[in-house]
Amino acid sequence: MALTLGQAATRKTLLADMLEESEPFGKTSLSHETLASYLALLKPLHLLVKVPGRIPEARLPKRLYVKPKGYLADPSLAAAQPGMGSTALVHNWQTSGTIFESPCIRDLLVHAQAVPDIGFEPVRCYRDDSGLKADAIIELADGRWTAFEIKVGEEGVPAKVSSLKRLHAKPCGNPKAHVGGSEFIAVITGFSLYARKADEGIYVISIRALAP
């Protein structure tokens, strides 16, 4: 799970990550059934968090990837499994950025579940085959929604804001769908000193601001 954190990994991918060199032809000693039983156990133990994909009512022409993304509830497990310490994480921004998503998703889940009139799934993700995506979408039962992208540093914020702007406008492009744009969109960061308004309806929020 540590290698596929924040990804919509299939069981085949997970088994491939668990290959044992001693096994002939690169086979793992685990079967699909055994792996499925392990994954089924992790979720009720609150060690594994699954974020399902969102299918907008707009029935957009682009193909959607709706397979759930997996996160470890405790992000330190993802760093501990490959044996990475704090120094290694500081020098590997790609890995640390991926691990950073876990506490953000965890905090969003906590806050979303406390919102009145929350939908059946408090947090979902979005991605289509054009590359447009959102790490998290919170949608109320009445159809109102907001989208979040997660970036550990400030340098990637402008690109994330631009992507979220396109996501905000996309459902509105189908007049027959009667789906409105988001209530607001936001980028969650790790090192911002304060939350701020980047543009109309667009915010940059430090993960510190998500704390209760």
C-alpha positions as CSV (number, residue, x, y, z in Angstrom):
1,M,0.0,0.0,0.0
2,A,2.9,2.4,0.7
3,L,4.0,2.2,-2.9
4,T,0.5,3.0,-4.3
5,L,-0.6,5.5,-1.7
6,G,-3.2,7.9,-3.2
7,Q,-3.6,5.8,-6.3
8,A,-6.4,3.7,-7.7
9,A,-4.3,0.5,-7.6
10,T,-5.7,-2.8,-8.7
11,R,-5.1,-6.0,-6.8
12,K,-2.8,-7.1,-9.7
13,T,-0.7,-4.0,-9.1
14,L,-0.5,-4.6,-5.3
15,L,0.5,-8.2,-5.9
16,A,3.2,-7.1,-8.3
17,D,4.6,-4.8,-5.6
18,M,4.9,-7.8,-3.3
19,L,7.0,-10.0,-5.6
20,E,9.4,-12.3,-3.8
21,E,12.8,-12.8,-5.5
22,S,12.8,-16.4,-4.3
23,E,9.6,-17.2,-6.2
24,P,10.0,-18.6,-9.8
25,F,9.0,-16.3,-12.7
26,G,8.4,-13.4,-10.3
27,K,5.4,-14.8,-8.5
28,T,4.2,-13.8,-5.2
29,S,3.2,-16.3,-2.5
30,L,-0.1,-14.4,-2.0
31,S,-3.2,-15.2,-4.0
32,H,-5.8,-12.7,-5.1
33,E,-8.2,-14.2,-2.5
34,T,-5.8,-13.8,0.3
35,L,-5.0,-10.2,-0.7
36,A,-8.7,-9.4,-0.8
37,S,-9.2,-10.8,2.7
38,Y,-6.3,-8.6,4.0
39,L,-7.7,-5.5,2.3
40,A,-11.2,-6.3,3.7
41,L,-9.7,-6.5,7.2
42,L,-7.7,-3.2,7.0
43,K,-10.8,-1.0,6.4
44,P,-12.8,-1.9,9.5
45,L,-9.6,-1.6,11.5
46,H,-9.4,2.0,10.3
47,L,-6.0,1.5,8.8
48,L,-7.0,1.8,5.2
49,V,-9.1,4.7,3.8
50,K,-10.8,4.3,0.4
51,V,-11.9,7.4,-1.5
52,P,-14.3,6.5,-4.3
53,G,-14.5,8.3,-7.6
54,R,-17.2,10.8,-8.4
55,I,-19.4,10.6,-11.4
56,P,-21.0,14.1,-12.0
57,E,-24.7,14.2,-13.1
58,A,-23.5,16.2,-16.1
59,R,-22.7,12.9,-17.9
60,L,-19.7,14.5,-19.5
61,P,-18.4,13.0,-22.7
62,K,-14.9,12.4,-21.2
63,R,-14.3,9.0,-19.8
64,L,-14.1,9.0,-16.0
65,Y,-11.8,7.0,-13.7
66,V,-14.0,6.0,-10.8
67,K,-12.0,3.3,-9.1
68,P,-11.4,4.3,-5.5
69,K,-8.0,5.6,-4.3
70,G,-6.4,4.1,-1.3
71,Y,-4.8,5.9,1.6
72,L,-3.3,4.7,4.9
73,A,-5.0,6.3,7.8
74,D,-1.7,6.9,9.5
75,P,0.7,8.4,6.9
76,S,3.7,7.5,9.0
77,L,3.1,3.9,8.0
78,A,3.8,4.8,4.3
79,A,7.1,6.2,5.3
80,A,8.0,3.4,7.7
81,Q,7.3,0.6,5.3
82,P,10.1,1.5,2.8
83,G,12.3,2.6,5.8
84,M,12.4,6.3,5.0
85,G,13.3,8.7,7.8
86,S,12.7,12.4,8.0
87,T,15.9,13.3,6.2
88,A,15.1,11.0,3.3
89,L,11.6,12.5,3.0
90,V,13.0,16.0,2.9
91,H,15.2,15.1,0.0
92,N,12.4,13.2,-1.8
93,W,9.7,15.7,-2.5
94,Q,7.7,13.4,-4.7
95,T,7.3,10.8,-2.0
96,S,6.7,13.3,0.8
97,G,4.1,15.0,-1.3
98,T,2.3,11.8,-1.8
99,I,2.4,10.9,1.9
100,F,1.2,14.5,2.7
101,E,-2.1,13.7,0.9
102,S,-3.0,11.2,3.6
103,P,-3.4,13.6,6.6
104,C,-5.2,16.0,4.3
105,I,-7.7,13.4,3.2
106,R,-8.1,12.3,6.8
107,D,-8.9,15.8,8.0
108,L,-11.3,16.4,5.1
109,L,-13.2,13.2,5.9
110,V,-13.5,14.2,9.6
111,H,-14.8,17.7,8.7
112,A,-17.1,16.5,5.9
113,Q,-18.8,13.9,8.0
114,A,-19.8,16.7,10.5
115,V,-21.4,18.8,7.8
116,P,-25.2,18.8,7.8
117,D,-26.9,17.3,4.7
118,I,-23.7,15.6,3.6
119,G,-24.0,13.1,0.8
120,F,-23.7,9.3,1.0
121,E,-19.9,9.5,0.5
122,P,-18.4,12.4,2.4
123,V,-15.3,12.7,0.2
124,R,-14.8,11.5,-3.4
125,C,-12.0,12.0,-6.0
126,Y,-12.3,13.0,-9.7
127,R,-10.2,12.2,-12.8
128,D,-11.0,12.0,-16.5
129,D,-9.0,10.9,-19.5
130,S,-8.2,14.5,-20.3
131,G,-6.0,14.7,-17.2
132,L,-8.4,16.9,-15.3
133,K,-8.6,15.8,-11.7
134,A,-9.3,16.8,-8.1
135,D,-7.8,15.0,-5.1
136,A,-11.0,15.5,-3.1
137,I,-14.6,16.5,-3.8
138,I,-17.1,17.1,-1.0
139,E,-20.7,17.1,-2.2
140,L,-23.9,17.8,-0.2
141,A,-27.1,15.9,-0.8
142,D,-28.7,18.9,-2.5
143,G,-26.0,18.9,-5.2
144,R,-23.7,21.7,-3.9
145,W,-20.1,20.7,-4.1
146,T,-16.5,21.9,-3.6
147,A,-13.2,20.6,-4.9
148,F,-9.7,20.4,-3.4
149,E,-6.3,19.8,-4.8
150,I,-3.4,19.0,-2.4
151,K,0.2,20.3,-2.8
152,V,2.8,20.2,-0.1
153,G,4.7,23.3,-1.3
154,E,3.7,26.7,-2.6
155,E,5.5,26.4,-6.0
156,G,2.8,24.2,-7.5
157,V,-0.2,26.2,-6.3
158,P,-0.8,28.3,-9.5
159,A,-1.0,25.1,-11.6
160,K,-3.4,23.5,-9.1
161,V,-5.6,26.7,-9.1
162,S,-5.7,26.6,-12.9
163,S,-6.7,23.0,-13.0
164,L,-9.5,23.6,-10.4
165,K,-10.8,26.5,-12.4
166,R,-11.3,24.2,-15.4
167,L,-13.0,21.6,-13.1
168,H,-15.3,24.3,-11.7
169,A,-16.4,25.3,-15.2
170,K,-16.7,21.9,-16.8
171,P,-20.1,20.8,-15.4
172,C,-21.6,24.1,-16.4
173,G,-20.7,23.4,-20.0
174,N,-23.6,21.0,-20.4
175,P,-26.9,23.1,-20.1
176,K,-29.1,19.9,-20.2
177,A,-27.5,18.6,-17.0
178,H,-28.6,21.4,-14.7
179,V,-25.4,21.0,-12.7
180,G,-23.9,24.2,-11.2
181,G,-20.3,25.0,-10.6
182,S,-18.6,24.5,-7.3
183,E,-19.4,26.6,-4.2
184,F,-15.7,27.3,-3.9
185,I,-12.4,25.5,-4.8
186,A,-9.3,25.3,-2.7
187,V,-5.7,24.2,-2.7
188,I,-4.5,22.6,0.5
189,T,-0.8,23.2,1.2
190,G,1.7,22.1,3.8
191,F,3.9,25.1,4.2
192,S,1.6,28.1,3.7
193,L,1.7,30.4,6.8
194,Y,-2.0,31.4,6.5
195,A,-5.1,30.7,4.5
196,R,-5.8,33.3,1.8
197,K,-8.1,34.1,-1.1
198,A,-6.3,33.6,-4.4
199,D,-9.2,34.7,-6.7
200,E,-13.0,34.9,-6.6
201,G,-14.2,31.7,-5.1
202,I,-10.6,30.2,-4.9
203,Y,-8.7,29.7,-1.7
204,V,-5.3,28.5,-0.6
205,I,-5.5,26.8,2.8
206,S,-2.7,25.5,5.0
207,I,-3.4,22.1,6.5
208,R,-2.9,23.8,9.9
209,A,-6.2,25.7,9.2
210,L,-8.0,22.4,8.9
211,A,-7.3,21.4,12.5
212,P,-10.3,21.6,14.8
